[in-house]
Amino acid sequence: MEKPAEPASTVLVSGGKGLVSKLKKHGGIHALACKNLAELSKRFNDSTDAIILAEQTLLRSKPAPLLRALKSQPAWSDVPVILLAKAGSKRKRPRSRALEVLEGANIIVHPAPLRIATLLTDLHTAARARRHQRAVGHLLDQHEAALASISDAFSVLDRDWRYTYVNNRVLELTGKRKKELIGHVIWEVFPEAVATEFYQRCQRAMETQQPDRFEVFYKPWGRWVDTRIYPSSDGLTIYRADLSESMEQQKRLRENEQRLHVAEERVRLALEAADVGTFDYYPAVGVIRWSNRCNELFGLPAGTKPEYATYLEAIHPHDRHIIHETIREVLSPGSSGHYEIQYRAIGVKDSQERWLEEKGRVILDDSRRPARFLGTLLDITQRKQAEDALKKAKQDAEDASRAKDQFLAMLSHELRTPLTPVLMTIASLQRNCDIPDTARRDLDVLRRNVELEALLIDDLLDLTRIAHGKLELRNDAIDVHSALTYALGISASDLTEKQINVQQDFAALEHHCWADAARLQQVFWNVIKNAVKFTPARGELRISTRNDAGHNIIIDFTDTGVGISPELQPRIFEAFEQGGIGVTNRYGGLGLGLAISKRVIDLHGGKISVRSEGQGKGATFTIKLKAMETSLLEGPAYPLDHGGTDQPSADILLVEDHEDTARALRRMLENAGYQVGYASTLASACDLAAKRRFQLVISDLGLPDGSGLDLMNQLRNSGQINGIALSGFGADGDVAAAKAAGFAEHFTKPVDWERLRHTIRRLLNGGS
């Protein structure tokens, strides 16, 4: 231990500033003048080399503070007090009085007259003595610190069994204070220790002068103690270490080892029952130790002790890279050391291919090198076969679903395309004022049935969109009352034909909602059509609306039809559900309308439900939608009409490869006053557009030599032009592709002429 720097030594002088100056001038002594003994006592410390007192000062002052300061010195310190005798006094008399006052302090008397040289000599002698004393004090401090740092209980006894030293640990264990031990006989302080093993071994060590060591449970302390006794000619040195925690740890260790043994046995039994193999691999020596189950998994005889090369060769050649990559990964910095892999193994003897799952971890040595790999092996061949079968079934299902979607899209296209010229022709004939009423009614029948077929096609496609989550809404503010009125108008001929009495009670004050007009119209038409189908002639259909406290609009459709049995009601909104083959044969239909209606209402955040008292008691379908909290909105919900006038001077480019559709649509456009340029292919359309300026293009997307999308891209590059796409494909992806190519609108065949005419007017008037 490095000796600390000593503070500057000082001589304390009571009074006499002149003496202080002389000491500094003649001897270079650092002296401090003190006014009285009280100040001198306060300044007194280990750096003091000597005290200089005048005899009269000592006798006239109260010496108690000085006396306490001198007595407080450590054992190694003895600061001299130089007494300056009064002039005319004898030498022995003042010294005797000083000793009497200071009770045996180290006093040096200087007779009068004072000789500076003699005083300097005594001060230098005192300084040397003080340096030696401080050195001794430093050694004693080191010794005390060393003994105090011993964590064990350390004590020293003399030959009379008296304590001469104890450290703090002894005081902690015994609960005694130091003054209760130092100088006292150990057997008197601790009489309960007499006749114990500790007592006997201490007596024997003192007599034989042989060291001893033993462990014993010391009852007075309630602890296990490791005791070491070292005798000497001066007595005994005793170390006593508390082993309680160590003994408790050993006890816990034994218990843990026992529990571990039981757990290992349970794990072994569990692994055997689960057909799991276990292994240990020591890479430093290339040794593998594994269970017989591992031998079975690698097609080896029972009891085989394989090498690492045997293990590696048994792995399928195409999967061996998995092992090498896994080892590199678990040995890389930051890895947890755990791994889980799957690979194929080829039986060494039976050549059988198996899928194995290996789970393990690596244990590193102090140098971060792999010391041991341990883990388990499980045969997962059946699981992999099941997974492969599941993947194949999933792929087959996805392929079948795609094929179905493609079939439905193609079927829709093939069915829709012929309907367009039919509707166009009907619309053209209906505009002829010379047609008799009977023929006009026949045209209405034709139009309704064509529209019905188109709606059936829409139902099939909508069901596909719903199943794939691709049905999107185009919401706007909708007047529910107008939408209901329009739906009744569409169904008017069917209602009239069956003489069904329709009652309307539109009591809702808040009858607008945020919805997709076309989709909501589709729902209302489906519910009304369903009521017409299952209500006998001269029956009744009541449609009512109301609001509830939550600002919802509630629409009830109540009929007097055949009713719905209780067991069928939970399934009524499922696709193709019509209540059995008898109902299907009697009433026809696909059973899709209600299923589509429910999903559309769900997308709107609403609810649709049904209740019926049973067969023959009619049914009530209830639709609940969130209403807009206002009744100020007016106007029809569908179809939307923004006004505008025809522009006979507008030039329209019509591109359609289906001759009947092109002929009917061209006639309708020309009858509406438009100048029509016609092309049946992409190339002819491009040539015509290059020679003539058109304000609008109406193009089929499927052309013999290309696509209407390509046409629209070329026309947009050559100048700004609006476009309307026609297609038999109406999926969301088809609509999005048309919009992306630049078409302002997409019409799915068959095309409704009134809606097309309205859209043409809007686009030509600058609408978007």
GIHUJO-V237008 format. One record per residue. N is the residue number from 1. D_CENTER is the distance of its C-alpha to the mean C-alpha in whole Angstrom. Layout:
BEGIN
n;d_center
N;D_CENTER
N;D_CENTER
END
This chain:
BEGIN
n;d_center
1;54
2;56
3;58
4;57
5;59
6;62
7;63
8;66
9;69
10;71
11;74
12;75
13;78
14;79
15;81
16;83
17;81
18;84
19;83
20;80
21;81
22;84
23;81
24;79
25;82
26;84
27;81
28;78
29;77
30;74
31;75
32;74
33;76
34;75
35;77
36;77
37;76
38;73
39;72
40;73
41;71
42;68
43;68
44;69
45;66
46;65
47;66
48;70
49;73
50;75
51;77
52;80
53;82
54;85
55;87
56;88
57;84
58;84
59;86
60;86
61;82
62;80
63;79
64;76
65;73
66;74
67;75
68;71
69;70
70;72
71;71
72;67
73;68
74;66
75;68
76;68
77;70
78;73
79;74
80;78
81;79
82;82
83;85
84;87
85;91
86;93
87;96
88;99
89;97
90;97
91;94
92;94
93;94
94;91
95;89
96;90
97;89
98;86
99;85
100;86
101;83
102;80
103;81
104;81
105;79
106;80
107;82
108;84
109;88
110;89
111;93
112;94
113;95
114;91
115;91
116;88
117;88
118;88
119;85
120;83
121;84
122;83
123;80
124;79
125;80
126;77
127;75
128;75
129;75
130;72
131;70
132;71
133;70
134;66
135;66
136;66
137;64
138;61
139;62
140;62
141;59
142;57
143;59
144;57
145;54
146;54
147;55
148;52
149;49
150;50
151;47
152;50
153;53
154;56
155;59
156;63
157;66
158;69
159;72
160;73
161;69
162;68
163;65
164;65
165;61
166;58
167;55
168;52
169;50
170;54
171;54
172;50
173;51
174;54
175;54
176;57
177;58
178;59
179;63
180;63
181;63
182;64
183;68
184;68
185;68
186;65
187;67
188;68
189;65
190;63
191;66
192;63
193;63
194;67
195;67
196;64
197;63
198;62
199;65
200;67
201;65
202;66
203;69
204;70
205;68
206;70
207;73
208;72
209;70
210;68
211;64
212;62
213;58
214;57
215;54
216;55
217;53
218;55
219;55
220;56
221;52
222;51
223;49
224;50
225;51
226;52
227;56
228;58
229;61
230;63
231;67
232;69
233;72
234;71
235;69
236;65
237;62
238;59
239;56
240;54
241;50
242;48
243;46
244;45
245;41
246;42
247;44
248;41
249;39
250;41
251;42
252;38
253;38
254;41
255;39
256;35
257;38
258;39
259;36
260;35
261;38
262;37
263;34
264;35
265;37
266;35
267;33
268;36
269;37
270;34
271;34
272;37
273;37
274;34
275;36
276;33
277;35
278;34
279;35
280;35
281;36
282;37
283;37
284;40
285;43
286;41
287;42
288;40
289;40
290;39
291;39
292;42
293;39
294;38
295;42
296;42
297;39
298;40
299;44
300;45
301;48
302;47
303;47
304;47
305;46
306;44
307;43
308;40
309;42
310;43
311;39
312;39
313;42
314;41
315;38
316;38
317;39
318;37
319;34
320;35
321;33
322;30
323;31
324;32
325;29
326;27
327;29
328;28
329;25
330;24
331;27
332;25
333;24
334;20
335;20
336;19
337;23
338;21
339;22
340;23
341;25
342;28
343;31
344;35
345;37
346;41
347;43
348;46
349;48
350;48
351;46
352;44
353;40
354;37
355;33
356;32
357;28
358;28
359;25
360;26
361;25
362;28
363;29
364;30
365;34
366;34
367;35
368;31
369;33
370;32
371;34
372;33
373;31
374;31
375;29
376;30
377;31
378;31
379;33
380;31
381;34
382;34
383;30
384;31
385;34
386;32
387;29
388;32
389;34
390;31
391;30
392;34
393;34
394;31
395;33
396;36
397;34
398;33
399;36
400;38
401;36
402;36
403;40
404;40
405;39
406;41
407;44
408;43
409;43
410;46
411;48
412;47
413;48
414;52
415;52
416;51
417;53
418;57
419;56
420;56
421;60
422;61
423;59
424;60
425;64
426;63
427;62
428;65
429;68
430;66
431;67
432;71
433;73
434;76
435;74
436;75
437;73
438;73
439;72
440;69
441;68
442;68
443;66
444;63
445;63
446;62
447;60
448;58
449;58
450;57
451;54
452;53
453;53
454;50
455;48
456;48
457;47
458;44
459;43
460;42
461;40
462;39
463;38
464;36
465;34
466;33
467;32
468;30
469;28
470;30
471;33
472;32
473;34
474;36
475;36
476;39
477;41
478;43
479;46
480;46
481;49
482;50
483;48
484;50
485;53
486;52
487;51
488;54
489;56
490;55
491;56
492;59
493;61
494;59
495;60
496;63
497;64
498;63
499;65
500;61
501;62
502;59
503;58
504;56
505;55
506;52
507;52
508;48
509;49
510;45
511;46
512;43
513;40
514;37
515;37
516;38
517;42
518;43
519;40
520;41
521;45
522;44
523;43
524;46
525;48
526;47
527;47
528;50
529;51
530;50
531;52
532;55
533;55
534;55
535;57
536;61
537;64
538;65
539;61
540;59
541;56
542;55
543;52
544;51
545;48
546;47
547;44
548;42
549;41
550;38
551;39
552;39
553;42
554;43
555;45
556;47
557;49
558;52
559;54
560;57
561;56
562;56
563;53
564;50
565;50
566;47
567;45
568;45
569;43
570;40
571;40
572;42
573;39
574;39
575;40
576;43
577;44
578;47
579;49
580;50
581;52
582;55
583;54
584;53
585;56
586;58
587;56
588;54
589;51
590;48
591;46
592;43
593;44
594;42
595;39
596;39
597;39
598;37
599;34
600;35
601;35
602;32
603;31
604;33
605;31
606;34
607;35
608;38
609;40
610;43
611;46
612;49
613;52
614;52
615;55
616;57
617;56
618;54
619;50
620;48
621;45
622;43
623;41
624;39
625;37
626;36
627;39
628;40
629;41
630;44
631;48
632;49
633;48
634;51
635;51
636;51
637;47
638;48
639;50
640;49
641;52
642;52
643;56
644;57
645;61
646;61
647;62
648;65
649;65
650;62
651;62
652;59
653;58
654;58
655;56
656;56
657;57
658;58
659;62
660;62
661;59
662;60
663;64
664;63
665;60
666;62
667;65
668;63
669;62
670;66
671;67
672;64
673;66
674;64
675;65
676;63
677;63
678;62
679;60
680;59
681;57
682;55
683;58
684;60
685;58
686;57
687;61
688;62
689;59
690;61
691;64
692;63
693;61
694;59
695;57
696;55
697;54
698;53
699;52
700;51
701;48
702;50
703;53
704;55
705;54
706;51
707;48
708;49
709;46
710;47
711;50
712;48
713;47
714;50
715;52
716;49
717;49
718;53
719;53
720;51
721;52
722;50
723;49
724;49
725;48
726;49
727;48
728;48
729;44
730;42
731;38
732;36
733;35
734;39
735;39
736;36
737;38
738;42
739;40
740;39
741;42
742;44
743;45
744;45
745;45
746;45
747;47
748;47
749;50
750;52
751;52
752;53
753;56
754;56
755;52
756;53
757;56
758;54
759;51
760;54
761;56
762;52
763;51
764;55
765;55
766;52
767;49
768;46
END
